[in-house]
Amino acid sequence: MSEALLDIRNLHVRVEDKEILHGVSLQIGPGETHVLMGPNGAGKSTLGYALMGHPRYIVTEGEIWFKGERIDTESPDKRAKAGLFLSFQAPLEVPGLTVSAFIRTAMEQRGEHLRIAQYNRQLREAMDLLQIDPSYARRDLNVGFSGGEKKKAEILQLHMLKPSMAILDETDSGLDVDAVRTVSAGVAAFQKDQERSLLIITHSTRILESLHVDHTHVLVEGRIAAEGGADLVDAINASGFEAYEKKSV
């Protein structure tokens, strides 16, 4: 049994016939914010998908523990119900399903049955926090959305679902300065709940500027090449990933 909220032990993951992750281990405690950084192609997104149980990402060795229970053999649905949340790099468009209906359905699947007035009030409060126009809730999920709107939709889901552990994959990718500021504010508000944890996957540092970071992990060629605190983010900002890439050769 693990005392960590999320405990990844010697994880090896392959996609088709290629192994992408080669023995990744890390622990995240309740209320902690961890950052996983690395160059493009390092395997960062692979880790996120493997944690959520995407069928394309096969765990060939190692274990994933969440809330003291082993979950690497559980379905994505069970992992989500247990309190795991993944913000995708490229969210799917779902014609015919509004943002509001999607979030309410997700909440009900987790056992939360709110009266419509109570649900609408919570949704409105979350949208106000993220500076989202009320008409946004009536739009089909991600259909015709800009990159910034898609990310706002995911952060809105984050606030409504209140998962124990949120994995944010390249949340600031492709966003302009204003969108990054809005999304960062939403993540910072989620971070204030000291029982909820974050794993922020990124190769940039823009979204981290307004957040508290407890631990930083550098992933290179599918392996953890370095670990540290928030100062490691500053070092990467100054010098990039070249030093860590050389170590992995």
N, C-alpha and C positions, 0 to 999 in steps of 0.2 A: 504494500500500500504506500502511496506517495503522499507526502505532506504538501507538495506543490499543487497549485491549481492545475497546471499543465506540465507534464513531465514527458519529455521526448528522449527516448533511450536508444542510442546507437542505430538510428533510423537509416535504412537503405531503401531507396525508391527507384523504380525503373519505369520508363515509358516505352511500351513495345519491347524492343530488344536492347535498349540502352539504359544503363544505370545512370541516374542523374544525381542522386544524393548518396554519399558514401560514408555512412556512420555519423549522422548529425545527432548531437545530444544537447539539450538545454532544458532548464526548468524556469517556470514563471509562477511566482507566488501571487496570492490574492492582492489586488490593488496595485500591482506593479505594471509599469510600462516598459516594454522591451522593444528595441529597434533591431531589425535584421537588415543589414546593408550589404551591398556587393555590386560588382559590375553586371551589366546585362549578360544573361546566359549563365549566371552563377548557380541557379537552381532555387532562387528565392520563392518564385511563384509555385514551383513544384512542391515545396514544403507546405505552403498554404493549402493547395488542393489535396495533398496527401492527408493533412490534418482533418479536413472535412470529409474525406472518404470518396473523392471523385474516382469513379471506376477505371479511368484511364491511367491513374497513377498507382502502381502496384507496390505495396510494401513487401519487400523480399526478406527483410531481416530487421530486427529491432521491435520496439513497442511504443505505443502512445497511451499515456494515462491521463485521465481528466477527472478531477474531483475524487481521486482515489480509486477510480475504476478504469480497467483497460478498455480502450475503445477502438483500437485499430482494426478490429473485425466487425464493428458495428456499422449499420447503414448510415448514410449522410443524414437521413431524417432523424434517427435516434441521437446522433451527435448534436444536431441543431436543437432538439428538444431538451437535451442535457444542458444547453447554454452556450454552445459554440456558434460564432457568427463569422462569416467570411464576406468581405467586400471585394468583389471581383474587379480585375482590370478592365474587362469588357462585359458589362452587365447585359443580359439578354433583353430583347424587346418582347413584350407580351401584349399583342393586340387584343382588345376586348376585355382586358382586366385593368381597372383603374388602380392608381397608386393607393388610394384609400382602401379599396376592396382587398388588394393584395396584402397590405399590412394587417388588416383586421383578420383575414383568413390565417395568416401566419401566427397571430396572437392566439386565435382560437385553437389551432393545432397544438399549441403549447399548453392548452388548458386554461387560458384566460378568456372568460366570457363576460364582456362588458356590455352594458346597455348602450344603445346607439348614441344617446346624448352624452354619456360619460366618455365613450370612445372619441366622439367628435371633439369634445373639449380637450382631451389629451393630445389629439392630433393637431388641433389648432395651436395649442401652446408650443408644441415641438416645432411647428412650421414658423411660428413667430420668432422662436429662438434662432432658427436658421435663415430668417429673412426670406421665406418662401411665400409667394403669392397664394392665397387660398384656392384659386382656380387650379393650381398644380395638382391637388388631390383628386380632381375629376378627370385628369388626363390618363390615357392608357400608359401602362408602365413602360418607360424608356422609349416609347414610340415617338420619333421626331425630336427626342431630347438632345440638347447639346452635351458635350462632355461634362461641363460643369453641372448641368441639371441632373445627369445620371449620378454623379457623385453626391449631389445633395439628396437625391432620392435614397441612396444607400445610407447616408448619415441620418436621414429621417427614420429609416427602418431601425437603425442602431438605437436611436433614442426611444422609439416606441417599444421595441422588443426587449431592451435592457438585458442583453446577454451577460453571462458571467465573464466570458472571454471573447473579445473581438479581435479578429485578424484583418487588418486593413492592408490590402495589396495595391501598392502604387496609387494610393488615393489622390495624390496631387498630380498624377501624370496627365499632361496635356492641358492643364488648367491655366487660365490667366491669373494675374496677381490678385484680382478681386475675388475670384472663385476660390483660390487657395486660402485666402484670408477667411472667407465664410466657412469653408469646410474645416479649417483648423480650429475656428471658434467652436464649431459643433463637437469636434473630437475633444477639445479641452473641457467642454461642459460635461461630456460623458466621463472624462478622466477624474472629475471631482468626486465621483462616487468611489470611496476608498475600498469597496469590496469588488469592484470590477476591474478587469485586467485588459491590457492591450498588447498585441504584437503588431508593430508597424513595419511592413515590408516595403523597402524603398531603395532606390539608388541615388535619390536626391535628398536634400536636407531642408527643403522649403517648408514642408508641413511640420517640421520639428521645432521651428524657431519659437513658437508660442507654447510648446508643450514641455512638461517635466519628463525627463528620461531617466529611468533607473539603471538600465543595463543596455549595452550595445554589443551586437554580435556581427562579425564580418564573415560573410559566406563567399568563398572563392572555389570554383571548380567542384561544387558539391560538398565542400568540407568547411567547417568553422576554422577560419584562419587566425582570428583574433577576437578577444572579448575584453570589455571594459565598461566604464561608466559613460556619462554624458560627454566627458572630455574626448572620448574616442570619436564622437561625431565631429567635434571641432577639428581634430587631427585629420579626419577624412576630408573635411571641408577645405583644409589648407593644402593637403598633399595628394588627395585622391586615393585610388586603390592600388596604385602601381607597386608599392612596397609589399602589400599582401599577396598580390599576384605572383611576384617573384618568389615568395616563400613557398607557394603551392606547387611550383615547378619541380 
